[in-house]
């Protein structure tokens, strides 16, 4: 069965904070009970060899993964009840792809993306990596938008866009995740490229 863009789908997304930890806390039981059509996951913190058969294909789902090269670090995945027509693992940018931050499944005219934007909260160096990712990813988002596909991008963006998106926004204005440059970048996605949050 092919998924078309006009089909009513249940798509969900979750930061797992480690797929092995999430498995022990019942994430796959939840999937089996609720049966979403597509589940995008971030922060796998696992290598392909770490994934058990139950993690690869729980409850009849197809599982696709883009793991980080560094053990116990980042990584994204997508579970789908339907086989995709195409899988795109990574952006073709070596340093970004080494961190396992982008995975796209195409189902006919529908593309579903699992994204894990870097966090900059651990150091100035990581904030710079985040800014560089954002600069290089913005044209890719425009390409996706202009592709003629219906596109759903799920993920952990590590940015709050508006004051209403963050409980303590006043005290976070100088913190990674709510910096003016980060918020302006999201505004470009929404106001200039046409994405909808």
N, C-alpha and C positions, 0 to 999 in steps of 0.2 A: 504494500500500500504506500503510495506516495503522499507526502504531506504537501499541501498547497498553502500559499500565504493566506488565503481566505478561510482556511479551516480554523475552527475554534480549538486552540491548544492551551494546555495548562503548562506553562513554563515557570520554573522556579530557580532560584540561585541561592547558594550558601557558601560562606567562608567556613571551611571545615576545621581550620587550625590543626591539620593533620588528619589524613584519611584513616589511619589506624586507630587514632583516638576516637574519631567520629563513628567508626564502625563499632567500637566497644560501647559507645553510648547510644546505639540503636538507629543511626541514620538510615541504614538499609532496611530495617524493619519499618520505619516511617515511610520510605519509598514504596514498599510492598503494600502498605495499608492505604496510602493516599493515591498512588498510581499517577503521578504527574506524567505528562507526555515527554517532557525534556527537563533535565536537572543539570544546571551549570554549577560547577564547584571550583573553588579556589583554595589555594594554600594546602596542596596535597601533602607536602613535606615527605615525599616518598619517591623512590626510583621504580622503574617498571618491574624489577625483580621483587620489590617489596609488596606488590599488589597480588593478593590471593585471588583465586577464581571467583570467589564471592564478591570481591571488590571490583573485579573487571566486568562482571556481568550479573549484577544482583537482580533477582526476581524477573529474569527474562529481558533485562535491559541490555542494550549494546553500550559498551563503555569505550571512550576515547580519551587519551591523556597526552598532555605536553608537560613532561617532567623537567625540572631544573637539573642542570648538570651537577650542582652542589648537593650533596646528600642532606636530607632533612630540611630542604629549603623550597619555598614557593611551589610553583606548579599549578596547572589548571586541568580540568576535565569536563567532559559532557557525557551524561547518560541520556539515552534516547530509547523509547519503545519502538522506534522505526529505524531501519538502516538508512544512513544518509547516502546521497548521491556523490558527495565529495567531502573530503576532510582536508582542512588546511591547518597544519601544525606550525605555528610560529609566523613571524612577519618577514623572514628573510633578512633579518638584521642580527648579526652574530651575537653581540653582547646582550641584546634583549632576549633572543631565543635561548641563550644559555641559562636564563633565569626562568624559563617556562611560563610565559606570561600571556600567551594568546593561542586560542584554539577556536576554529570555525567549522561548523558542520552545515552543509548545504542540503536542503530538501526541496528539490524543484526550484520554485521562485522564492523560497524562504531560506535565509541564512541566520543561524544562531551562533553567537560568539560568547565564549567564556573568557573574561579579561581579568587580570590581576595587576593593577597599576602599582608601581613601587611605592613604598612608604618612605618618607624622608625624615621620620621622627627620630631615628637612631643617631644621626650625625649630619653635619653640613655636607660631607661627601655624598651620603645617600640622598640628601635633598637635591644635590646637583644632578645625581643620576636620575632622580624623578623628573626634574625639569627637562633634562635631555630626552628622556622617554617621551614626555608630553610633546616636545617640539617635533620629534620624529614620528609620533603616532598620529598627530593631527591630520597630516595629509592622507594617511591610511583611512581614517574615519571619513574624510571627505570622499575618498574613492569608494568606500562601502556605501555611503549615502547616494552617490551618483551611479551606482552599479546597475540600477534597475531591479534589484532584488528587494524584497521586504526583509528588513534586517532588525533583529533583536540582539542588543548587546547587554549581557548580564555580567555582573562582576563586582569585585571589590575595587572601587575607584580610589579609595584613600583620600577623598576630597569631599567636604561638605560645601554645597554651592551657595545656599542662602542662609540667612540668620535663622530662619525657621527650621533648618535642617540640623541644627546643633543646639543642644540644651544650653550650654555655657558659651555662647558665641562671643560675648564681649571679652572674656578672659582667654580666648583661643585665637584672637586675631593675629598674633605673632607666632603661632604654632603651625608646624607642618600639617597639612590637611585642611587649613582654613586661611592660608596666606592669600593676600590679594591677587597675586599672580596665578595661583591655582584656581581661584574662583573665577577670574577673568578668562582663563582657558576654557572652563566649562561653559561660560557665557558665549564664547566663540562657537563651541559645538552647537549650542541651542539657538543662538540668535543669528549667526552667520551661516552655519552649515544646514540648519533646519532640524536637528535631532530633537526628539521630545522625551522629557524625563517623566 
